[in-house]
Amino acid sequence: MGLKNPEWYRESLRDGRVTYIAGESVPDITQNEWFSTVIDVCAEDYNYTDPATRDLRVYETEDGTEAHRIFKIPTSVDDLEKRIAMSSVTGIATGVTAVLMALYNIKDQVAKVNGQYAENIERIYKYCRDNDMRADQCITDAKGDRSRHPKDQDDPDLYMRIIDRQKDGIVVRGAKLHITGASLVHEQTVMPTKAMGPGEEEWSLSFSIPTNAPGVKIINRAYAKPGLSEMDYPLSSHHNAPEGFVVFDDVFVPWDRVFLAGEYQLAGVLAHSLGLWERVGGLIGMVKRSRLLVGTAQLLCEMNGIHKASHIQEKISDLVFYAEMLRMSLEYAVKNYKVTETGMVYPDPLAVNVGKFYGASNWHGMVQKLHDMSGALVLTLPTEADYRNEELTKTLNKYLHTKNDVVVEDRMRVYNLIRDLTADSFGGWELVTTLAAGGGLAAQRIVTMREYDLEGAKQQAREAAGIGGGAHKGGRRA
Ligand SMILES: Cc1cc2nc3c(=O)[nH]c(=O)nc-3n(C[C@H](O)[C@H](O)[C@H](O)COP(=O)(O)OP(=O)(O)OC[C@H]3O[C@@H](n4cnc5c(N)ncnc54)[C@H](O)[C@@H]3O)c2cc1C
């Protein structure tokens, strides 16, 4: 019980979990180089002794114990702000554990349909919170033919389903795709991918199961190879987030770990409980990255002597507009927070979805501007190994020179940052992730149109047009 430490976290991963990466089975991820960087980052979240991060990481629970803040349901704007600040010092295994907070917050809604499920949510939440454990968000199903319902697919397992109900529990089969940090957490927490309807009881399913449960198998995919040079890959050599293709091959789930097994009317409640927080996370990431884009562009253009050119200033100001719109969306969302019936304080969903949509749909365009300002060295710059080769150092210093106050190695580092962030393996991952993670653009459009005051806007139009008695007054423009 209580807060653990980095050593405990590392040891806890050696539990016989079945994982694969790059075509090979990995019997112990703590001994595998593909996982070494990310495990270091995730273990750091268990460092509760550093005064710089302790207040952000630790909170006092209602039971008077200490726990990691990821479990804290925000009940004040201070909680909300701390949660956002915490996310910038948090590794992926902890970040995804927000799933348990989101589930705990809807337990009263779940209790209206099935009290046992609500009790199970509360028990698993407290078990993980009080033992400082981590859980992932197994939501996205394989989905097969997107135009068909789960029951109409060629293979019924394309959406995860219950294949057997037994006295002590259920047996489930299916796969959850793209699951961030799946191999790095203690619990695989499964939620329905979408709302379900009558006839879809088999697929209306939610539960949590230990990662090493028999039948759970995780195929990992990571964007950064092990042992990358820090100079060539300034970002992806320091952090890496493997996504897991999590297969559930006839996994037994005891009843006390089941949150939903057939009551289709709850599937949507569970599926949507996390969406807002996912997008808040996406928006926080984009706020950070957009500022980095501005700084990187300005730095490189100054190094290359083009920062005073009018077309460059225009492009950099476009990046600034982008970064500021995102920052203001996030700030507005927090300042204009909302409160649920259960007392949870959450950021304004309209601002979050508008910000996330705007950021995701314009990221590619911003990257294009950066590439246009940078030129081909983004791709063709010789590597650190070339630069350190004594036969080449002098030549590279000569031909990569721009002006006396620019150190060639620094200029190379800026180009490497641009390539790593936008044009290499991690950069490609970012391009797709910005769009897909937390749901694609269509998902944000749906929430935005649901939240937007369309009736109010129509009323404004009616008044401006002089319809229904609201005459257009004094020639003022609407
Ligand atoms: C890096 C990364 C990390 C992720 N982490 C997680 C995670 O931890 N947990 C998790 O559960 N998921 C995770 N995801 C998955 C993410 O939530 C999904 O990618 C997203 O919901 C889109 O689903 P999809 O990839 O299956 O694409 P699809 O659903 O196939 O969408 C592709 C396109 O098809 C459209 N489309 C789909 N269905 C229909 C339909 N019926 N009618 C009309 N149009 C349709 C979509 O709008 C979109 O334009 C992650 C994704 C990425 C890239």
The ligand as an SDF file (V2000), in Angstrom:
LIG
                    3D

 53 58  0  0  0  0  0  0  0  0999 V2000
   -0.3630    7.3760  -31.3740 C   0  0  0  0  0  0  0  0  0  0  0  0
   -1.7570    6.9470  -31.0810 C   0  0  0  0  0  0  0  0  0  0  0  0
   -2.0880    6.5700  -29.8040 C   0  0  0  0  0  0  0  0  0  0  0  0
   -3.3720    6.0960  -29.5120 C   0  0  0  0  0  0  0  0  0  0  0  0
   -3.6460    5.6630  -28.2440 N   0  0  0  0  0  0  0  0  0  0  0  0
   -4.8310    5.0550  -27.9820 C   0  0  0  0  0  0  0  0  0  0  0  0
   -5.1070    4.4640  -26.7080 C   0  0  0  0  0  0  0  0  0  0  0  0
   -4.2920    4.5510  -25.7860 O   0  0  0  0  0  0  0  0  0  0  0  0
   -6.2700    3.8300  -26.5250 N   0  0  0  0  0  0  0  0  0  0  0  0
   -7.1810    3.7260  -27.5120 C   0  0  0  0  0  0  0  0  0  0  0  0
   -8.2110    3.1240  -27.2720 O   0  0  0  0  0  0  0  0  0  0  0  0
   -6.9650    4.2560  -28.7490 N   0  0  0  0  0  0  0  0  0  0  0  0
   -5.8100    4.9190  -28.9900 C   0  0  0  0  0  0  0  0  0  0  0  0
   -5.5780    5.4730  -30.2290 N   0  0  0  0  0  0  0  0  0  0  0  0
   -6.5640    5.2690  -31.2810 C   0  0  0  0  0  0  0  0  0  0  0  0
   -7.3890    6.4820  -31.6510 C   0  0  0  0  0  0  0  0  0  0  0  0
   -8.3500    6.7640  -30.6720 O   0  0  0  0  0  0  0  0  0  0  0  0
   -8.0110    6.1130  -32.9960 C   0  0  0  0  0  0  0  0  0  0  0  0
   -6.9660    6.1450  -33.9390 O   0  0  0  0  0  0  0  0  0  0  0  0
   -9.1420    7.0080  -33.4190 C   0  0  0  0  0  0  0  0  0  0  0  0
  -10.2450    6.8440  -32.5730 O   0  0  0  0  0  0  0  0  0  0  0  0
   -9.5720    6.6770  -34.8570 C   0  0  0  0  0  0  0  0  0  0  0  0
   -9.8610    5.3130  -34.9860 O   0  0  0  0  0  0  0  0  0  0  0  0
   -9.1390    4.4230  -36.0970 P   0  0  0  0  0  0  0  0  0  0  0  0
   -7.6720    4.6330  -36.0130 O   0  0  0  0  0  0  0  0  0  0  0  0
   -9.6450    3.0320  -35.9620 O   0  0  0  0  0  0  0  0  0  0  0  0
   -9.5680    5.0500  -37.4660 O   0  0  0  0  0  0  0  0  0  0  0  0
  -10.9480    4.8790  -38.2120 P   0  0  0  0  0  0  0  0  0  0  0  0
  -12.0560    4.7810  -37.2380 O   0  0  0  0  0  0  0  0  0  0  0  0
  -10.8010    3.8120  -39.2280 O   0  0  0  0  0  0  0  0  0  0  0  0
  -11.0520    6.2990  -38.8870 O   0  0  0  0  0  0  0  0  0  0  0  0
  -10.4710    6.6170  -40.1480 C   0  0  0  0  0  0  0  0  0  0  0  0
  -11.4660    7.5230  -40.8990 C   0  0  0  0  0  0  0  0  0  0  0  0
  -12.6660    6.7790  -41.1070 O   0  0  0  0  0  0  0  0  0  0  0  0
  -13.7790    7.5710  -40.6530 C   0  0  0  0  0  0  0  0  0  0  0  0
  -14.8120    6.6400  -40.1710 N   0  0  0  0  0  0  0  0  0  0  0  0
  -14.6420    5.6160  -39.2890 C   0  0  0  0  0  0  0  0  0  0  0  0
  -15.8170    4.9730  -39.0960 N   0  0  0  0  0  0  0  0  0  0  0  0
  -16.7320    5.6020  -39.8640 C   0  0  0  0  0  0  0  0  0  0  0  0
  -18.1210    5.4000  -40.1170 C   0  0  0  0  0  0  0  0  0  0  0  0
  -18.7980    4.4230  -39.5250 N   0  0  0  0  0  0  0  0  0  0  0  0
  -18.7240    6.2420  -40.9800 N   0  0  0  0  0  0  0  0  0  0  0  0
  -18.0480    7.2490  -41.5810 C   0  0  0  0  0  0  0  0  0  0  0  0
  -16.7320    7.4870  -41.3960 N   0  0  0  0  0  0  0  0  0  0  0  0
  -16.0740    6.6710  -40.5500 C   0  0  0  0  0  0  0  0  0  0  0  0
  -13.2110    8.4460  -39.5430 C   0  0  0  0  0  0  0  0  0  0  0  0
  -14.0090    9.6030  -39.2720 O   0  0  0  0  0  0  0  0  0  0  0  0
  -11.8470    8.7960  -40.1200 C   0  0  0  0  0  0  0  0  0  0  0  0
  -11.9810    9.8800  -41.0100 O   0  0  0  0  0  0  0  0  0  0  0  0
   -4.3250    6.0140  -30.5380 C   0  0  0  0  0  0  0  0  0  0  0  0
   -4.0080    6.4500  -31.8260 C   0  0  0  0  0  0  0  0  0  0  0  0
   -2.7350    6.9140  -32.0970 C   0  0  0  0  0  0  0  0  0  0  0  0
   -2.3980    7.3580  -33.4930 C   0  0  0  0  0  0  0  0  0  0  0  0
  1  2  1  0
  2  3  1  0
  2 52  2  0
  3  4  2  0
  4  5  1  0
  4 50  1  0
  5  6  2  0
  6  7  1  0
  6 13  1  0
  7  8  2  0
  7  9  1  0
  9 10  1  0
 10 11  2  0
 10 12  1  0
 12 13  2  0
 13 14  1  0
 14 15  1  0
 14 50  1  0
 15 16  1  0
 16 17  1  0
 16 18  1  0
 18 19  1  0
 18 20  1  0
 20 21  1  0
 20 22  1  0
 22 23  1  0
 23 24  1  0
 24 25  2  0
 24 26  1  0
 24 27  1  0
 27 28  1  0
 28 29  2  0
 28 30  1  0
 28 31  1  0
 31 32  1  0
 32 33  1  0
 33 34  1  0
 33 48  1  0
 34 35  1  0
 35 36  1  0
 35 46  1  0
 36 37  1  0
 36 45  1  0
 37 38  2  0
 38 39  1  0
 39 40  1  0
 39 45  2  0
 40 41  1  0
 40 42  2  0
 42 43  1  0
 43 44  2  0
 44 45  1  0
 46 47  1  0
 46 48  1  0
 48 49  1  0
 50 51  2  0
 51 52  1  0
 52 53  1  0
M  END
$$$$
